[in-house]
Amino acid sequence: MAEEKEKENTQMQSARNQQLMMLDMQIQQMEMQLHEMEHAKEDISGASGKIYRTAGMYLIEVSKDEAMKDILDKSKMIETRIEMLKKQGERFRGPGPKAEPASESKTAESKEHHHKHE
């Protein structure tokens, strides 16, 4: 019975670790995109020629203001997503499955053993 419980706890911990790894990878990807947005902001603010944005397979000319607004909007969206993912990670990292501490379990076992021998 205890072995099954331990196996179940191990499986739950393994699944939790996998989910945390996936969240961490998503956060990393979003942070990389945010970093790219920062570079794009610098490029646009220093641009003196025409600015184009992709729309599917096409390039569309946009004003500097439109391009900057688009990048700022995308940056905000990415920042919001990063915060959501971090909060989700905090929830996963919270208290794990209810496993009684070893000291309590040994105390309970010794009491049970003591009662059997009385």
GULUM-803913 format. One line per 8 residues: number of its first residue (from 1); their letters; for each residue x, y, z of C-alpha. Coordinates in Angstrom, 1 decimal. Layout:
// GULUM-803913
NUM = A = X:Y:Z; ...
***
This chain:
// GULUM-803913
1 = MAEEKEKE = 0.0:0.0:0.0; 2.8:2.4:1.0; 4.7:1.5:-2.2; 1.7:2.3:-4.4; 1.4:5.7:-2.6; 5.1:6.4:-3.0; 4.9:5.4:-6.7; 1.9:7.7:-7.2
9 = NTQMQSAR = 3.7:10.6:-5.5; 6.8:10.0:-7.7; 4.7:10.0:-10.9; 2.9:13.2:-9.8; 6.3:14.9:-9.0; 7.6:13.8:-12.4; 4.6:15.2:-14.2; 4.9:18.4:-12.2
17 = NQQLMMLD = 8.6:18.7:-13.1; 7.8:18.2:-16.8; 5.1:20.9:-16.7; 7.6:23.3:-14.9; 10.2:22.6:-17.6; 7.6:23.4:-20.3; 6.6:26.6:-18.6; 10.3:27.6:-18.2
25 = MQIQQMEM = 10.9:27.0:-21.9; 7.9:29.1:-22.8; 9.1:31.9:-20.6; 12.5:31.7:-22.2; 11.0:31.9:-25.7; 8.8:34.9:-24.7; 11.8:36.7:-23.2; 13.8:36.1:-26.4
33 = QLHEMEHA = 10.9:37.6:-28.4; 10.8:40.6:-26.0; 14.5:41.0:-26.5; 13.9:41.0:-30.3; 11.2:43.6:-29.9; 13.7:45.9:-28.0; 16.1:45.6:-30.9; 13.3:46.3:-33.4
41 = KEDISGAS = 12.4:49.5:-31.4; 16.0:50.7:-31.6; 16.1:49.9:-35.3; 12.8:51.8:-36.0; 13.7:54.8:-33.9; 17.0:55.2:-35.8; 15.4:54.5:-39.2; 15.4:57.3:-41.8
49 = GKIYRTAG = 14.1:55.4:-44.8; 10.9:53.4:-45.5; 9.7:50.9:-43.0; 7.9:47.7:-44.0; 5.9:45.2:-42.0; 5.1:41.7:-43.1; 1.5:40.7:-43.7; 1.5:37.0:-44.6
57 = MYLIEVSK = 3.6:36.8:-47.8; 3.5:40.5:-48.4; 5.5:43.5:-47.2; 3.5:46.6:-46.5; 4.9:50.0:-46.1; 4.0:51.6:-42.7; 4.8:54.9:-41.0; 7.4:55.0:-38.3
65 = DEAMKDIL = 4.6:55.7:-35.8; 2.6:52.7:-36.9; 5.6:50.5:-36.7; 6.5:51.7:-33.3; 2.9:51.3:-32.0; 2.8:47.8:-33.4; 6.0:46.9:-31.6; 4.9:48.5:-28.3
73 = DKSKMIET = 1.6:46.6:-28.5; 3.4:43.3:-29.2; 5.8:44.0:-26.4; 3.0:44.6:-23.9; 1.3:41.4:-25.0; 4.5:39.4:-24.6; 5.2:40.9:-21.1; 1.6:40.0:-20.0
81 = RIEMLKKQ = 2.1:36.5:-21.3; 5.4:36.2:-19.4; 3.8:37.3:-16.2; 1.0:34.8:-16.7; 3.5:32.0:-17.2; 5.5:33.0:-14.2; 2.4:33.0:-12.0; 1.4:29.6:-13.4
89 = GERFRGPG = 4.9:28.4:-12.5; 4.6:29.7:-9.0; 1.4:27.8:-8.5; 3.0:24.6:-9.8; 6.0:25.1:-7.5; 3.6:25.5:-4.5; 3.0:22.7:-2.0; 3.3:19.3:-3.6
97 = PKAEPASE = 1.2:16.2:-2.9; 0.4:15.8:0.8; 3.1:13.4:2.0; 3.6:13.2:5.7; 7.1:14.0:6.9; 9.3:10.9:7.6; 9.5:11.8:11.3; 5.7:11.7:11.7
105 = SKTAESKE = 5.3:8.5:9.7; 8.0:6.8:11.9; 6.3:8.0:15.0; 2.9:6.6:13.8; 4.5:3.3:12.9; 6.2:3.0:16.3; 3.0:3.7:18.1; 1.2:1.2:16.0
113 = HHHKHE = 3.9:-1.4:16.6; 3.8:-0.6:20.4; 0.0:-1.2:20.5; 0.3:-4.6:18.7; 2.7:-5.8:21.3; 0.6:-4.8:24.3
***
